[in-house]
């Protein structure tokens, strides 16, 4: 439950941040009449994300068992790639995203008769990116964590993100976004490591990968994944009570490479103010 909550909180807050920057800039430049086109772009992006998610889910349900396992492995690998690129991109872009979006709004407003289309397209692409990423993340997590907890966690994360985004927009809440994205980035990389190990398990069940299948340990009698503590660890870290050597090696190796690289990838410094003449 915690993993989908965390992912949707971060994705939702990123989308809300983008929308609040665009809407706030339109107000600041006395162009609030164009807000309706921004909402059209948002709703189109949400609809497209739901359609893609439904199509993928429907298609996977028609696969035979081994093909479905392979599909789930591929979705998991795609989700890991997107999660990893997302946290690194946001780490670098946190300080420049506002200026880039405002520049995009200026370009859209300057496009004359195509202004409405340009604003819709800009918002659709910005929000749709977050939505499509969320689709792959949630598909991967739902496939590896069946039951109502994962959808509930995703729903709660989305609601909290919407509330936080609105509070940021009206100025009632101040969040250190750099610190927020740094902390959630570390946690999401841990989630990604678990998805990666789970995807390797799906490859084995699909008959594609059969190496390193000896058990690294067996804690089914001590801490089974069905126990309360095991379920919590599974939801946060994708804990498995009897993982294979390959799964453990992939999990540890991914974190050993990605965590130091992420923590070293400090955002660019703020530009120095121009000296007064």
Helices and strands as residue ranges (DSSP letters): H 2-28, G 32-34, H 35-61, H 65-93, H 97-109, G 112-114, H 115-144, H 148-170, H 177-205, H 228-237, H 245-264
